[in-house]
Amino acid sequence: MEPAKTPPAPSSDAKLHFLDYWRIIRIRKVIILAVFLLVVITTTAVTFVLPVSYSSTARLKIEKDTPDITPFGIGGGSQMYDPYFLTTEFEVLKSRKILNPVIEKLGLNVEFSKRNKSAREYTTQESYDILSGQVEVKQFRNTSIIEITALSPTAQSAADVANAVAQSYEQYRNSLRSGKKDRGLETLTNQLSNLEADLKVKQAEVDELKQRLKIPDIVVDGGQFQSLSTDEIRRLSMMKTEIESRLNQEEIILRNLKQKQGSELRDALNATKPTALLQSLLQDLSTAQVRKVSLNPDYGPEHPEVKRIDEVIKTLNSQIDKQVAGIMASMSTQVESDRDTKNKIEETLSNAQKVDAEKMATYQPYRDKKRQLETLDRVRQAMLAAIMQENVTGAISKESSVEIVDYAIPGLRPVKPAKMLNIALGAIAGLLLGVGLAFFIEYLDTSVKTIDDVEQALQAPVLGVIPQNVGTLINEGPESPHAEAYRVLRTNVLFSRKDPGLRTMTVVSGGAGEGKSTTIFNLATIFAQQGSRVLIVDSDLRRPSLHKLMNVANTVGLTNYLLKQNKLEEVIQTTSLPSMDFLPSGKLPSSSMGILNSAAMRAFIEEAKSRYDFVFFDSPPIMGVSDASILASEVDMAILVVQYRKYPQQMTLRAKQMVEKVGGKLLGVVLNNINISQDSYYYYYSGYYYDYYSKSDDSRPEGEKKADGKAAKASKSGIDVRPKY
């Protein structure tokens, strides 16, 4: 027989829905509740046994050390913003310089040793470690006010510690401010004394050099240290620059004029070096030339008037040439004169610079000493100003930059432990821990939980979902609310078999206690109730149980028939259902493998198929023994029963593979023992029928209810099972 090929299940969304989380919480609610109660009870117990602590707070207003007013306009009363100032002071407040005086003042070495029941007195270091943990410093709402909070077993000691810390810090800041001022003034005064001594020595050296080098007072008293020839050198330099500029301009003009001739030269001179005479002669020449032009059309060259005009023009040209030559000569003479003057000025300037350099070299030692003296004097003036500044600042500064705004007062009630807060946090933590533990256990639980788990892991369809606490349907009757689950299973079995000739069936499971016997017994009952002729065979030769459900003896049965000790008619028994017969397992053999895997067993199966419409075989667990595998290979169909949340999925998958390995036809899977009241996921598979039939039962006439009650009472005493033949 070829193993059945199950079509792969459609892939489902792997993401968990909110209802899946809710389902896990409902299923694991016992764990969640247990963890919740454990954490809450533990938190409450610990809270009530913890020692109480009182809190008290002193508030300080802290500012930098600055004067109220600005003396002499130097510096400023307001300082630049320092983002680390308050943070730094937080650390100072918890330092040993502040807390050690508090320990000494309040006698905390003895107090802490008594409080902790120590046989010896604590050292200051040990007390500091304890006190620093009991003092908290923080800023108040973005202000310059600092809150010092102290914790202590008594309200008065907490207030004393907070006030002592505030006072210790105030004293520290005041002593630090006054100490800085005194040290600064002392340092400045000492430096000023040394500087004045050096200044006297330098002044004596300067005076000695002045006398020895015979330096005039005008040189000493000037704004800048200069010799007497400095002004003359400056004047000569200016003259040299001026004459060089004029000489260069004249040379350029003269050079350009020498390149011109005739009327062009006349016009250039008239433009660059005009004279009254030259301008008059040029005007007369122009007038004469115009007159001659006007006479030419009427008179010939020999006309007296024309000759007179020619003579006038000739005379004017001669005069103009003389005037041009004179101007050119004058310009050349001026250039030569300026050149000589320039040379003389350069010679004089060179001599003056030489003399000045010699004088400056002679005065150089004096200049160096004078400069050093001036530097020392400026330093002395700055020191005098600084000393005066410090004296005035100290006189007008604030009395203190630390002000105790509020002194600490004893608290009215303890602040630790916060009982309600601790219990509330414990409840939240317990709930979160319980839910987390539930999800962790759910994560570790690899058993079958949902239909999707079966279809994804086994690649096999789910034929039915059986609720929890199902009994035998013969006892419960056809109107049992559980019967509909088996009717759905029967319908799916009939639709899953492809060949109507497949009429023998077994139910297998991976492990013991998954409900194989109950499932096959109730399934056979449903088939019988629907009119089919059914034989149910207890073929579990390891631990038979169907005879217990029938409440009959197991003296003779299948093994007696297969060993040819009895005929088939002698071992088959009838039940209260006319269409359902029962074959017990019979006496258990020493080894069941040879009996089930025999020709007699196969002949029995064929004989049963010829007599009944459907034959159902119970079997032992398929894991560990081979009986179930043999039965799965010999019958027409097999169904795998999986109990909800019992065995790992890998074990169930292995059971399915063993059926297919021996050639069994696996129709599908039955999920058994579902707690529908806890897991609403399965309500729509079975719970609906339970509710429906419960309501139907309530609506029946009273006579039918009484009749069913009598039948149920009679069924409790045992099922009517008799030998068939």
HELIX and SHEET records of a PDB file:
HELIX    1   1 PHE A   18  ILE A   27  1                                  10    
HELIX    2   2 LYS A   29  VAL A   49  1                                  21    
HELIX    3   3 PRO A   71  GLY A   73  5                                   3    
HELIX    4   4 PHE A   85  LEU A   93  1                                   9    
HELIX    5   5 ARG A   96  LEU A  106  1                                  11    
HELIX    6   6 LEU A  108  ARG A  115  1                                   8    
HELIX    7   7 THR A  124  GLN A  134  1                                  11    
HELIX    8   8 ALA A  155  LEU A  213  1                                  59    
HELIX    9   9 ASP A  217  ASP A  221  1                                   5    
HELIX   10  10 THR A  230  LYS A  258  1                                  29    
HELIX   11  11 GLY A  262  THR A  272  1                                  11    
HELIX   12  12 ALA A  276  LEU A  295  1                                  20    
HELIX   13  13 PRO A  304  ILE A  396  1                                  93    
HELIX   14  14 LYS A  419  LEU A  444  1                                  26    
HELIX   15  15 ILE A  451  LEU A  458  1                                   8    
HELIX   16  16 LEU A  473  GLU A  476  1                                   4    
HELIX   17  17 ALA A  483  SER A  496  1                                  14    
HELIX   18  18 LYS A  516  GLN A  529  1                                  14    
HELIX   19  19 LEU A  546  MET A  550  1                                   5    
HELIX   20  20 LEU A  558  LEU A  562  1                                   5    
HELIX   21  21 LEU A  568  VAL A  571  1                                   4    
HELIX   22  22 MET A  593  LEU A  596  1                                   4    
HELIX   23  23 ALA A  599  ARG A  611  1                                  13    
HELIX   24  24 ASP A  627  GLU A  634  1                                   8    
HELIX   25  25 GLN A  649  LYS A  661  1                                  13    
HELIX   26  26 SER A  680  TYR A  682  5                                   3    
HELIX   27  27 TYR A  683  GLY A  687  3                                   5    
HELIX   28  28 TYR A  688  ASP A  698  1                                  11    
HELIX   29  29 GLU A  702  LYS A  716  1                                  15    
SHEET    1   A 4 VAL A 135  GLN A 139  0                                        
SHEET    2   A 4 ILE A 145  SER A 152 -1                                        
SHEET    3   A 4 TYR A  54  ILE A  62 -1                                        
SHEET    4   A 4 VAL A 402  ASP A 406 -1                                        
SHEET    1   B 9 VAL A 462  PRO A 467  0                                        
SHEET    2   B 9 LEU A 666  ILE A 674  1                                        
SHEET    3   B 9 MET A 637  GLN A 643  1                                        
SHEET    4   B 9 THR A 504  VAL A 508  1                                        
SHEET    5   B 9 PHE A 614  ASP A 618  1                                        
SHEET    6   B 9 VAL A 534  ASP A 538  1                                        
SHEET    7   B 9 MET A 580  LEU A 583  1                                        
SHEET    8   B 9 GLN A 573  THR A 574 -1                                        
SHEET    9   B 9 ARG A 722  PRO A 723 -1                                        
END                                                                             
